[in-house]
Amino acid sequence: MEQKKSPALKNAVTVLVSIFIAGLFLWLALKGLDLEKIKSSLRKANYFWVAFAAVFGVLAYWFRAIRWNLLLEPMGHRISSSNSLWSISFGYLMNLTIPRSGEVARSTALYGVEKVPVDKSFGTIILERVIDLVCMMVFLGLTLIFKFEAIKSFYDNSGFKPNPVVITAILAVGIVGIILFFKFKEKFRRFSVISKIIDFIDGIFEGLKSVLSLKHKTKFIVYTIAIWICYFFASYLVCFSLPETSDFTLADGCFILVIGTLGMIIPASGGIGAFNLAMKFGFMALFISMGKDATEGGELGLAYSFITLPLQIVIMLTMGLISIPMLAKNRKI
């Protein structure tokens, strides 16, 4: 009985911690701002642009599903785009409950409908995260070129001061760990439990290597660009819904996408709180760089976040809830 309760207890603690983090960040986001002005901005918003942004949000799911197929193909797994789409949707739904649980849920869901080994598909998901990081760095580079003052202001006011020594140490430990794993893994295979862990890690690395043997590299690049174009417009078009931000440029849109992505990295359920705080600081930085009032920027940033974040959550819930019967229908016994 204790073994059955342990995972449930762990999940409950994880959910409570994520809710606490969300609440703390939401409190910090709302602190010191005029809620009536934020409410007024929300009432004046043109939600046509929000609906338009939602189209790009859903399109990103589809492009990601097709791209996942390309990563799985070199390992001998040709899956249907619909099963790929619903597995991804189910993973995002799980992220709303337990942060970072979506990756495992997505691999498990795909195994149920396509019998792709979880370790291999999980490896491709890790690869996707690496590629997403590279794409985000591209947008960050563009933002540094066109909105340097805004980035500098955001860095100065966010309170985030990463320690380069700590970051270097973490990277060094990770690299040494990978080297030692490949050097000594065969010696530990005589232990059955460790052997299973090694097999799982091997499967992950096989998934990571899939990008090297892609049959359709051009398609992969095109779909990757399409995904991030969709992300860009899903965030940028919402700016047109608020009169005060309807004149934001494409460069402003790049800045907002980068800051929003950073906010979503924080392990809070659905990005609640963390995304709102990131947008508060982000819009304050934008307004400072434009010579405008920082407080007004913070209020508009929160108004923007109270439109964009619910939009993302509605898409996750809608696609995720649809995925449950679709995955059950296509499940292979």
WOWOUR-V145962 format. One record per helix or strand of 2 or more residues. SS is the DSSP state (A for helix, B for strand). FROM is the first residue (numbers start at 1). TO is the last residue. If there is no record, write none. Layout:
ss=SS from=FROM to=TO
ss=SS from=FROM to=TO
This chain:
ss=A from=2 to=30
ss=A from=35 to=44
ss=A from=47 to=73
ss=A from=81 to=95
ss=A from=102 to=114
ss=A from=118 to=146
ss=A from=148 to=158
ss=A from=164 to=188
ss=A from=192 to=213
ss=A from=217 to=241
ss=A from=243 to=245
ss=A from=250 to=265
ss=A from=269 to=271
ss=A from=274 to=289
ss=A from=294 to=330
